[in-house]
Amino acid sequence: MFAKAYKIASSFTKPVVVLTRKEDARVGASCGVFIILNREGWIITVAHLWQSYFLFKKHQANPSSNGTQMITNHSFWWGKDGVTLKDIHPFPDYDLVIGRLEPFDPSEVSEYPSFVDSEEMRIGTSLCRVGYPFSRIKASFDEGSSRFKMDPRSLPALFPIEGIYTRTVAAPAFKEAKKIAKFIETSSPGLLGQSGGPILDVTGKVWAVQSRTVHLPLGFSPKVRKDGREIEENQFLNVGWGVHVEMIIDAMKSSGIAL
């Protein structure tokens, strides 16, 4: 059903790896997603992928108070070596960030995203979420060059998961958000490594950008025995929330990106 949508999305859906090194020399590598919007190299991703970067800046400003947990080095890997993100436009109230890749070769992208008209959105529509879950990226830090290194054999592969559009939700993207954002909810959860990736219909049109997984309580808690003890297990339905296409279009217009 989603073969066409997957083929289209595979052209403009790329991994971003967030690399950190702490004072005790531990190196971390987590994966997210960004969407290439046009031939000028503008991209969109989710703002919460930047949390470690802001923590890094905070640690650099006050290095004596964090001990072994202080982040000493930080980097983003934007799908290929030697690429940086410029002209960054944050929209934290929407959990979105827009920026421009530099350098960027438009010939590397065969098709750019098109967006669904919100009036076409119908509850019950089958949708597909695309991203880079199940990644176990191996990374190290070279003291001599002061650069991160990744094992290319551990880089993630694109992976789709389907679900249906269940409802539209109005909620703050963060506790401190000043505005209420709109999200579409799907019956399937977002997986680690899919944040920032597109949620598409069967034609390949983008409906949303994956933001989070929400756990809805089902209202019953069966009791089971474990290690000789009876415990109560709360039951949840795990659903995905993606930033609504209206929020995406608004962020693009505010950034001066032609639709």
C-alpha angles and dihedrals in degrees: 000000000000099000092110093044092048092051092050094045094047089067097057102024113092137169125251116197119203111210125195135175122195133208091262089057095252112148122209129193123187127176132225137156140252131191121222106224106189149346092281090068098250113157139187128211139151123287096223090071085071096060093099090049092056090046088052090053090049091051092049090053092051107022099163099065104058107059117189091349093065114117106231099175133027135178143164121219108206101201096289140033121275097024123124134181118245136179092030118197113190122202102180093167087064095036088241138127125189123195144148126253117230121225100022130175111200091197088072091068116065097185134020126209126274120200131228119244106246090228089063094057113111127183109245095037115141112244136183127216117206129195147110110284128157091042120151101185115195112214138167138180124240109215093195097057094025089229137125120244126201129199103241090210090065097052114122130260126221114263131184130206126184135216140141133268105256105173147323116260129200111207141135113270090219134013091252095044114133094205136047114243130205122237133182115224124217130195091236123068126241112249127223105273095034099085109124094021127125127265107210142181124230091275092057096251114146116241100172148344114250110251111162150336117249124201113218114198113236094205100243133090116193119204118234135176119243126172090350093307130106111232133179117235118202114217124221140179109227112216133175126239120202127186105259119251090243090062090048093051091047091052091048093050091048089053092051095247115151115233 
